[in-house]
Amino acid sequence: MGCTTVPTTIHDARLDNYSPKVTTSDFNYNPYSTPIAQVYKTELATGDAVSGATLIEDGLSAFVIRSAFARMATKTIDLQTYIYSNDFSSKVLIAELKNAADRGVKVRILLDDYGTKSDIVDVMLLNQHPNIEVKVFNTVSNRSKLLYYPQFLTDFNRLNSRMHNKLFIVDNIAYITGGRNVGSNYFYPETASNFSDTDVLFVGDMTHYATDSFNEYWNHHLSIPASVFPKAKSKKALRKLERSFADMQQRSTEAVSRYNTIIDMAMREYKNKQFDFSWGRGKFLADPPQKVEMTMAEKEEYRGDIIRALQHLWDKTKHSVYMSAAYFVPGQGGLEHMLHEENAGVHMTIVTNSLASTNAPTVYAKWEKYRRQLIESGADVYEFMVSAENLRGKEHDRERKQSSFSVLHSKTMVFDDDISWIGSFNLDPRSAYYNTENVAIFESRDFANKLRDMIEKDTQTSWRVTLDENGNPIWTGSRPGDKKPRVYKHAPDTSIFRRIWKCISNLVPEKFV
């Protein structure tokens, strides 16, 4: 029996007869005339490239707003994601996309191959809908379980790279970006390993930059139509998926009714201008898709728009930088720049994962290398605290449950309480050199203050890390109900085994974390 293979480029002969279902003609409409834009037509009609931005702090709101905007869509929806988890919340969201397509909305879905194992997920089946087209970026050719990972050895530079971008664009006038992928652990706090994340909903001029970026990826030769994936063409699997949509409606009538009530309320609040928008100007930036094809040497020398913009913002900053970074490994050059800025009077507040909360101990091991010097320079350093309900054991010797924990996943910064940075870009080598990323940069003091307040709120549920007289780290913090702060001389909420594993992880070269 032969192995199933799929093309890795659109130039493959197997795609000679490919015909796109969603074309440029489907975007021949005025985004500002759509119902979503008309709600804020006064604010958007200034002619000054204005956009509105509102923070989406929690996962449930992130899910509700996506569903609400899918229902308000009248023209197009574009979804770009690294991870698609194929769980319950993902099914509900793609059901919303299918319902929009049933109304005539044109839907494009772009998935990263590694992040989705895309030939077995339900979203691929939607490609059979006449108004939905699905593509997979940066595919692994051989789909057999036996040969899937060995292929990385022969094409490591490309396959080790990820399309880490996250976008949800509606009617080319509103988009959501940030750190969230599509999956229950990004939307629901009750899941075993929940990601504490941040998204932003933008309306207005910035959306056009986001759509331009999506189009660049969509039309790139590494974006492969789902129609060539055998399992995506299964009529039987599609009927089964459609039955599951119907079953959700029938089995949980009361829950569905509550869900619809919540979505209707979100739509009503938006239409009544009750969303907390801040207004300003901004830009959406993304790495080019060809970044994944660069050689190792080219990647390590790469300085794209995102890195140049970050350097420019640092150079302009005079007073303060607030950072919430899931993975913080700035590299020697980045560290030297930060130390220079701190010594020049630019005060840094940094929130990142603790050893207990991180899902990447290898990254944490590298973070420790920089932490001491940042603290010595005067930076305020915090490490995200595992929530009390996710802890077990003795009162003074708690240990993280590996099956139930909260991970900081935000990637946000605020410069001088004026300019905000939010997106998929982590401050680590993988984001800088290997993955493709996107960020939104927004100039609005009102919005910057809201984002700064959110980061400061995270510091209150994090461990403050300082140094003792010998330069060793000390973790200080309080949980709800504590009468006085707790003080630890080793990473809180961790077992000796996790600390040992972190030390072993430190053997991995930094450029591969």
N, C-alpha and C positions, 0 to 999 in steps of 0.2 A: 504494500500500500504506500503510495507516494506521500510526501510531506506537503502540507499546504503552505504556499508562499504568496506574498502580496508584493506589489511594487513598492519601491522606496523613492521613486521619483515619478512625477507626472509624465515624463518623457518615455516611460516604459510602453512598449508596443501594445500591451494589454489595455491601455487606456486610449488607444487611437480613436475609438468610437464614443468616448466620453462626451456627454453633452450636459452642460450645467443647467440646473433647474432654477436657480436664483441668479439673475444677471444684473448688469448695471442699469438696465431699463426699469427694474423694480425699484430703483432708488431715484427715479425721476419725479420727485415730489418736493414740495417746500416743507422742510421740517417744522418751520415756525407756524405753519397753518394747521398742524396736527392738534388734536384735543389736549395732549399733554403740554404742548407749548402754549396754547391759548390761555391756560390757567394763569400763566405768568407773563402774558403778552406785554403788559406795561413795563415790567422790569427788564424784559428781553429786547425791548424796542428802542433802547437808548442809542444803538449804533456804536457802542464802545466796547465791543467784544466781551460783553459781560456774561458771567455765568453765576448760577446759584449753587451752593454746596450745603449739604446737611449730613451730619455724622450719623452713622449706623453703628451703635456701640455693641449691641447684643445680637446673638445668633437668631433668636426668634423674630426680631424686627427685620433682620437681614432677609430671612425667608419670606416673611409677609410682604415686604416691599417689592421683592422680585416678583412674587405672584401677582400682586396688585398691578404692577406696571405691565406684566404680560397680558393681563385682562384689559388694560387701557390701550394697548397697542392697536394701531389701525393700519400700519404699513409694513414695518420690518422689525425683526428681533435678531440680534447677533449675540451668541454666547461663546466665549473663549475661556477654557479652563484647563488647568494642569491635571487635577484629580477629579474624576467622576466615580463616586463610590458605589453606585448601583444598589443603594439601600432605599428604605422607605421614603425618606424626604426627597431623594433624587427622583424617585418615581413620581411623586406628587408634582415636583417642579416640571418634569418633562411632560406630564399630563397637561399642565397649564400651557406649555408651548404647543402641544398638539391641538388643544382647544383653540388657541390663537390661530394656528394654521388652518383649522377647520373654518374659521371666519374669513380666511383669505389673506391673513398676514404671512409674509414670506419670512421664513426662519432659517438662519444659518448657524450651525453648531460646529465648532472647531475644538478637537480634543488632542491632548498630548498622548502619544501611544503608550509610553512607559507609565504614565500616571493613571491610565484607565484600563489597561489590558483590553483594549477597545473592541476586539472582535467578539467578546462575550457579554458586553453590557447592553442593557435594554435600549439606551439612547441611540445605539447604532441602527436599531430596527426602524426608528422614525424616518430614516432616509427613504423608506418606501412611500412616504406621504408625498403627494404632488407639490406641496408648498414647503417642504422641509428638505434641506440638504445638509448632510453630515460629512465632515472630512476629518482625517486623522493626520497629525503632524509628526514627522520624523519617525517613520515606521521601522519596526524590526521585520525583516523579510520573512524568515521562517517562523511559522506560528506554532510549531510542535513544542510541547513542554520540554522535551528532551534537548532540543537544539536552541531554544529561545535565548537563554543566557550565554551559552558559549559564543554566540555571534558578537557579543560585546568585545571579545578578545581580538577579533579581526577588524572591527570598525569602532574602536573605543572612543575616539575623539567625538564622533557624531553621536553615538548612542549613549555616551555618558552625559550628554547635554540634555536639558529639559526645556520645553516650552512652559515656563513657570507663570506666564501671563494670566491675569484674571480680568475678564470684561463681561459686562452684561449691558448691551446697548439696545435701547428701545426707540423706534421711530427717528433715529439719527438726531435726537434732541435731548435724550436723557441717558445717562450711563452710571453704572455702579462699578467701582474698582476698589481694591484693597487686598487683604490677605486671604479671603475666604475662597476655598474650592467648593465643589458641589458634593455635599455629603452630610449625613446627620450629625457627625461630630463637629461640624462647623456651624450648625444651626441650632442644635438642642443641647442645653446644659446637662440633661439627664444621661447622655451617652457615657460610655465607660471612659473614654479619653477625649475630653472636650477641649477644643481650641478656643482660647479667649482671643478674640480678633476684633479688627476694626475695618469697616467699609465706609465709603462716602458715596452718596448719591449726588451727582451733578446734573444740572439742566442748563442748556444754553450752548454758547460758542465752543466750549472745550470739547463737546461731543464730537465735533467734526474731526478733530485730531485723533480721537479714539477710533472712529470709523476708518480713517485713513490707515491707521496701524493695523486694524483688523483686516482690511482689504489686502495689505501687503503680505500678511501671513496667509490669508485665504488663497491668494493667487500665486503663492510661492511653489516651486516645483516639488518641495518636500511635503506639501499638503495633498494627501491621497484621498480620493472620493471613497466613501463607505461602500459604494456599489461593487467594489472589487473584493470586499471581504465576504467570503461565502456565507458565514453565519448571519451577516446583516441582511441577506436576501431571503431569509427563511420566512415564507408566508405563515407557516404554522406558528413560529415564534412570535410574529407580530400579532396574530389572532390571540395567542395566549396573553401577550402583554395588554392588548385591548380588553380582554376579559378581566385581567387583574385590575385595570382602571375601573371597570364596571363593578367588580366585586367590592372594591374599596367604598364605592358609593352605596351599595346595597347593604353591606355588612355593618357599616358604621354610620347609619343615617343621622344619628344625633351628633356624632363627632363631625361629620361632614357639614352639617347645618351650622355648628359653632364655627368651624373653619371658614365657611362662606361668609358668615356674619363678620368675622374679624377682617377678612379681605375686603369686604364691602365697606367696612368702617375706615380702613386705610385709604381706599379709593376716595371715599367721601371727604376725609380729612385733607387729602391732597387737593381735591377739586375746590375745597373751601379755603385753600391757602393756609392751612394750619400746620404745615411742615415748617420746621425751624430752619429756614434757609438763611445763609449769609451770602452776601453778594460781593463779587469781586472779579478779578481777571486771573486767568491761569493758562497752563499748557499741559498737555498730555504727552509724555515721552515713552518710547519703547525701544528696546534693542532691535536691530534688524534680524529677520529670521535666519539670514546667512551666517550669523554668529555661531550656530551649532556646527557648521561645516568647516570652521577654521581649524588649522593645525594647532597642536598644543602650544607651540611657540607663538603663533599669532594670537591665541586666546590670552596668553599671559602678558602680551603687549597691548591688548585691546583697551582702548579708551573711547567708549561710545558716548552718545548724548547724555545718558543718565549719569555716568561718572563725571563728565565735564560739568554738568549742571550742579552736581553735588559739590564739586570743588569750588565752583563759582559762588554758590550760596555760602559756603564756609568762609570764603575770602571776604564776602560782603558783611558778614555778621560781626556785630560790635559788642553785644552784651550777653546773650544766652542762647543755648541750644538745649532743647528737651528731646530725648530720644527714647522710643519704645521699640526694642529690636529683639525679635525672637532669637536670632542667632547673631552674636556680636563678635566678629573676628576681623578687626580693621586692618591687619597687616602692619608691617613695620612702618611703611610710608604713611598710612592712615594714622597710626599711633603718633608718629612724630608731628604730624599736622595738628592733631587734637591737643597734644601737649603744648605746642607752640601757641595755639589759640587760647587755651586755659591760662597759660602764663601771661598772655596779652590782655587778659581780663574778660574773655568770653567764657562764662561759667557753664559747665555741662551737667545736666541731670540725665542719668542713664538708667533705664529699666530693661533688664533682660531676664532670661530664664535662670532659675536656680538648678542645681544638680538634681533636685527632687522633681522639678516640674518639666525639665527638658525631655524631649523625645529623641535627642541626639547627644548622648554623653561625650562623643568624640568632639563635637563642636564646643561643648562646655569646657573640655580639657584645654582647648586652644584659647578660649576666652580668659582662663585663669592667667595665662601668660601676660596679658595686657592689663588685667584688673588692677594689680598692685600699683603700676606706674600711673594709671589714671587717678586712683585714689590719692596717691602722693602728690599729684599735681593740683589737687583741690576739687576734683569732680565728685559729685554726689552719685554714688553707685548703689543700685537696688537690684535684688534678685527676687523674681516672682515666687510668691508663697503658695504652696499647695493648700487648697481650701481645707478647713478643719474636718468637714464631713468625709473627706477622702483619705483621712489618716486613721491609723489603727495602732494598737500596742499600748505600752505603758505611757503614763502622762508625760514623762521626761525622756522617753526613748521611742518616739513615734517613727513609723516607717511608711513610705509611700506604697500604696497598693498598686502594683503594676497594672492591674486591670481597671483602675478607676482613678483618674488624675486629670488635672487641668494644666494645659500647656499654653504659655503666652505665644501668640502667633502674629501679633501686630508688627507692622513695619512703618512706623510713623515718626516724623520729626517736626519740630517747630523752631524756626529761626527768628530771634529777636521779637517774639510775640507778634509776628507780622506775616511770615510766609510759612505755609504748611506743605509737608511732603508726605504723601501716602501712596502705597502701592504694594507690589509684590517683591520689591527689592530688599533682600536681607543684607546687612553689613558684614558680608563674609565672602571668601574667595569664590564659592560656587556661584553666587549671584554676579560677582564682578567679572568672572572669566568664562564660566561654562554655560549657565542657564541663560535663556532670554527672559527679560523682565520688563515690567512697565511701572511707571509712577505718574502721579498727578501732582503738579506744583501749583499752589493756589495762593494768591496774594489778597488777603483780607484779614485785617486785625481782629474783626469780630469772630471769624471762623478760627483763627489761630488761637485766640483765647479759649475757645471751647475745646480745641484739641489739646492745648496745654493743660487745661483743667482735668481732662480725662487721663492724661499721663500722670499728673500729680495724684489723682485718685488711685491709680495703680501703685504708686509709691506707698500708700497707706496700707496696702495689703501685700507688701513685699518686705523682704529682709533688707535692712540697711547694712551694707558691708563697709566696715572700717578696718583699720590696722592697729594691732597692739604695738607695744614699745619695741618688739623684735621684728616688726613688719609682717606678722602673720595675720590672716583675715579673721575678723570677728563678725558674726551675724547677730543683729539685734532687731527684734520686732515683736508685735503683739497680735494674738488672735482674738476674735470676739470673746468677751467674757474674762480675759486676762486682767488681773488687778495690777500687774506690773510687767514691763517688757521682759521677754525671754532673751537670753544671751547664749550663743553657741560658739564653740571654738572649732567645730567641724561643720560640714555642710548639713543644715537641718533636714530632718525628715528622710534621711537616707540610711541605709544599712551599710555595714562595713564592706559587704560584697559589691554594692554599687560604687562605693568610693574606690575600691580596688579596680573595678572594671574601668572607671574613669581614668585611673593612672595607666592602665594598659592601653586604653584608647589613645593616650597621648603619643604613642609610638607611630600613629598614622601621620604621614606628612601633611602639613597644614594645607597645602594646595589641593588636597583630595577630600577635605572635610565637606 
